[in-house]
Amino acid sequence: LSLSPSTSYLCEITQNGVAAIAFHPSGKLLLTASKKGTLIRLWDVETRKLKRVFRRGTSNATITKLVFNHTQPFFACHSLHGTCHIFNYGDVEEQEESGW
């Protein structure tokens, strides 16, 4: 993927807004956290398709940080609840009919 500084994309990722985002070091994956803090979405940047949705919990939380592991298929999510959740996104399949 090659994005120049002048490249921009307008996309609607969620109707409820986005609280946090993180790009994978490769630039091929994107994480977004909902404003409610209950859902984290994993996107394929090249195809703009949703690969998977992860549930952080059922109670609302302010997500302060999303970060990819640089060498393994894991990411972490930190919230103002003082919790850190670790997710494995290895071997994910794209969810049907999702894109930005």
C-alpha positions as CSV (number, residue, x, y, z in Angstrom):
1,L,0.0,0.0,0.0
2,S,1.4,3.4,-0.9
3,L,-0.3,6.4,0.5
4,S,1.1,9.8,-0.3
5,P,0.5,12.8,2.0
6,S,-2.1,14.1,-0.5
7,T,-4.0,10.8,-0.4
8,S,-7.2,10.9,1.7
9,Y,-10.2,8.8,2.1
10,L,-13.7,9.8,3.3
11,C,-15.3,6.8,4.9
12,E,-18.1,6.0,7.3
13,I,-16.8,3.3,9.6
14,T,-19.5,3.4,12.2
15,Q,-22.6,5.5,12.7
16,N,-21.7,6.0,16.4
17,G,-18.3,7.6,15.8
18,V,-14.8,6.5,16.4
19,A,-12.9,7.0,19.7
20,A,-9.5,5.5,18.7
21,I,-7.7,4.2,15.6
22,A,-4.4,2.4,15.1
23,F,-2.6,1.3,11.9
24,H,-0.6,-1.9,11.8
25,P,3.1,-1.2,11.2
26,S,2.7,-2.8,7.7
27,G,0.0,-0.2,6.9
28,K,-2.3,-3.0,5.7
29,L,-4.6,-3.2,8.7
30,L,-6.5,-0.6,10.7
31,L,-8.2,-0.9,14.1
32,T,-11.1,1.4,15.1
33,A,-12.8,1.5,18.5
34,S,-16.4,2.7,18.8
35,K,-17.2,5.7,21.0
36,K,-19.2,3.4,23.2
37,G,-16.0,1.4,23.7
38,T,-17.7,-1.9,23.3
39,L,-16.6,-2.8,19.8
40,I,-13.3,-2.9,18.0
41,R,-13.2,-3.4,14.3
42,L,-10.3,-4.7,12.2
43,W,-10.2,-3.4,8.7
44,D,-8.2,-4.4,5.6
45,V,-6.8,-1.0,4.4
46,E,-6.2,-2.1,0.8
47,T,-9.7,-3.6,0.2
48,R,-11.5,-1.3,2.7
49,K,-13.4,-4.3,4.0
50,L,-14.2,-5.3,7.6
51,K,-12.2,-8.4,8.6
52,R,-13.6,-8.9,12.1
53,V,-15.4,-7.3,15.0
54,F,-14.1,-7.8,18.5
55,R,-16.2,-7.2,21.6
56,R,-14.4,-5.4,24.5
57,G,-17.3,-5.7,26.9
58,T,-20.9,-4.8,27.3
59,S,-20.6,-1.7,29.5
60,N,-19.5,1.6,27.8
61,A,-15.9,2.6,28.3
62,T,-13.7,5.3,26.9
63,I,-10.9,3.7,24.8
64,T,-7.6,5.5,25.3
65,K,-5.3,3.4,23.2
66,L,-5.2,0.7,20.6
67,V,-1.9,-0.9,19.7
68,F,-0.7,-3.7,17.4
69,N,2.0,-6.2,18.4
70,H,4.7,-5.8,15.8
71,T,5.6,-9.5,15.4
72,Q,2.5,-11.5,16.5
73,P,-1.2,-11.3,15.5
74,F,-2.3,-9.6,18.7
75,F,-3.5,-6.1,19.6
76,A,-4.2,-4.4,22.9
77,C,-6.9,-2.1,23.9
78,H,-6.8,0.2,27.0
79,S,-9.8,2.0,28.5
80,L,-10.4,4.5,31.3
81,H,-11.8,1.6,33.3
82,G,-8.2,0.8,33.9
83,T,-8.3,-2.4,32.0
84,C,-6.2,-3.7,29.1
85,H,-7.7,-6.3,26.8
86,I,-5.5,-8.4,24.5
87,F,-7.0,-9.8,21.3
88,N,-5.8,-12.4,18.8
89,Y,-6.7,-11.6,15.2
90,G,-4.8,-14.5,13.6
91,D,-6.6,-16.4,10.9
92,V,-9.5,-14.0,10.6
93,E,-11.9,-14.2,7.6
94,E,-13.6,-11.2,6.2
95,Q,-17.1,-10.6,7.3
96,E,-19.6,-10.5,4.5
97,E,-20.8,-7.3,2.9
98,S,-18.8,-4.9,5.1
99,G,-16.7,-2.0,3.8
100,W,-16.2,1.7,4.2
